[in-house]
């Protein structure tokens, strides 16, 4: 149970707020929105939602579910605002639905709040959740709160699908082209800036940092790709692209080869520029004058590391039969020309500059079971195994 | 994403397990069971479940959702086993569905595991979750794990209902009888035994302690009561009976009067016996010889405190129009005579002795908005306001 219906309009200034104070604040944020509810969770033991209210443009043959937790010490760099923490808690869960091509209908969260967390913080956090859910689809239907040593938010997302449109990981076949949306590596580069406090030393745009702090789940893209029937398998890259490629490989039985050059071409030029400046700065700091010719190569290697092994990008990685790649190009062309999301719905914080969305062919599925990354020079191709490593929440990285 | 498909059969002995080790262990427990799945969450970003697979005996017109967190310092007394902690995480969420009269279809959890939590602990915890979900209905469709300072499990439960059968809190009307299932106060008395380490000093049955450590959500009872149409409002008593009565009151606008004697008659005689021995023991400890005549009264007062203000019972509190009380009696008679749950499905730990289930009329809804509890003697009725207090997770009680 653990809910309260006391929605009276008390001021938000109170010492040592308790559970019901936080629930009142959360309820106020979430009740502002029209919901297709029979009952909201602030009024009954459960939220109850009419299934037909969600099924205007597709029939709900399947339900999809995912749950994921974000917390202060492993997911929130110091500069993140409560709004961004709320947004992230919803976004990382929504990204799982995107990777199945499922439509979000409901979001629930449980917020573990530490000592010192104020009711104003709670209100802003709730607004971040509400904004993400309302932007990408679905309704916030339930919440729970309790004390926790550190800020910890567990989100659960529920989606609906038509059975034929669900996209799994296991159906990649040899010859399929391997594609990724957006600019892999940006979240990782942004993280390294924040971790090393060099954001000020290297000039960087606000929107670049938001690649990390405001993940942008590819809901619309995932729905279109799944519906097209052109995509054979799909996964998100939340734990790092290399880890995701290995997941596709182990489920489908196919190996993959990835082109370094193609992957670098997908990256954001700003990411490379930042890394080039960093490399230069490191060299200066170390009074090391040699190796200027190597700078570009060093920065590229760093960018590859971030694109492959650092989590946080939340892009879609998918496979397409070569004869259907034209259909996928057409999908993105149409989407980018005529389906712009309504960013005006969001406060300025939310405009993450992740639209228009391009995709890049970075490799292909191969008959051999090994997964490799290769660099093509004029005379030779250097191939090395792609490591299966990525984000692990039991190893803190912030 | 944050799942792994590495389900290889490595032994459970490994130092410093990381996320994927725990996920492998969880997956092994949950994959042993037949699921109506298009995909399990160990294979894809989401679990995907055919909606029609859940709808054999009722049509899914609505979805119901709830989420609740349990954690070491506020919910798990020291003697609890990992199996019981898993069971509790599922049970407290299922109880919310029971109070709406909804049928559970899916359960997800996020487990925050502390340093020193072993893979064997994880396996046992997962088994507790699986046993509760499989016993009360539905499937475990997703899990997530991360490091946490203390063991913390957030559960999310999804149910289905026919719209007409959902029972809310707001429809109690003056004159309705107020009823409660089971024996209120038992969880509170069990808690006070464990907190004060006097379990050994006062002889107590195993099944009595399980009132606290193995909550028994009234899923079958809630479904039957809702379907009958006899019940006007319903809630569970997880945060304490007094708190729940006030919730019914604030949502419906009715007040309530509760009879002390009726509430005491609902309690488990073992609870009263334990408290009588405790009172006696306290008196001995204090070398206090007076007041023997008062012992029984003191024990009764303690029992009332536990029944009203301590959380943990997870019973159903509901209102019934007086002309329909016969129907409710018939429902419980039929259920208790011919619908025994199959306790053999559970390990011995799970037989909580909460069946057969009786219910007790403890009061009624009144036109006045005040909510009171009264004691009836031969000559007078002593009425006092029922406090609105109960469990608050921001105030540790363990």
Interface residues (C-beta under 8 A of the other chain):
Chain A: X1 X2 X4 X5 X6 X17 X18 X19 X20 X38 X39 X41 X43 X44 X45 X46 X47 X48 X49 X50 X51 X52 X60 X61 X62 X63 X64 X65 X66 X67 X68 X69 X71 X74 X95 X96 X97 X98 X99 X100 X102 X105 X106 X108 X109 X110 X112 X141 X142 X143 X144 X145 X146 X147 X148 X149 X150 X152 X154 X156 X157 X158 X159 X161 X163 X166 X168 X169 X170 X235 X236 X237 X238 X239 X244 X247 X250 X251 X391 X392 X393 X394 X395 X396
Chain B: X1 X2 X4 X5 X6 X17 X18 X19 X20 X38 X39 X41 X43 X44 X45 X46 X47 X48 X49 X50 X51 X52 X60 X61 X62 X63 X64 X65 X66 X67 X68 X69 X71 X74 X95 X96 X97 X98 X99 X100 X102 X105 X106 X108 X109 X110 X112 X141 X142 X143 X144 X145 X146 X147 X148 X149 X150 X152 X154 X156 X157 X158 X159 X161 X163 X166 X168 X169 X170 X235 X236 X237 X238 X239 X244 X247 X250 X251 X391 X392 X393 X394 X395 X396
